[in-house]
Amino acid sequence: MGFKPLHFDPCVFIYFNEGRKTIIVVYVDDLTIVGIRQDLDVLIAGLNNQFTVAIKGPLGWLLGFEVQQSSNGVKQAAAIHRPTP
């Protein structure tokens, strides 16, 4: 699919397409994918051809960090400890 691992972190993959970036972060058996909707739809369709894919919705937390999304982009908030259920 054209993704290349980052040199400093082999669990992060990036793909450039016409000036746009799509990023995949792999953590155990989960993927966090960041990009524009059009590119995400193409990527997810390609992954669905090879694997069973479950879409869990917009990113809210990643490795204990809150992630805030807006029309201006994505911002990582300070580490916040969620209460244990």
PyMOL commands that set and color helices and strands:
alter all, ss='L'
color gray80, all
select helices_A, chain A and resi 37-50
alter helices_A, ss='H'
color red, helices_A
select strands_A, chain A and resi 4-6+9-17+20-27+30-34+61-62+65-70+73-79
alter strands_A, ss='S'
color yellow, strands_A
deselect
rebuild
show_as cartoon
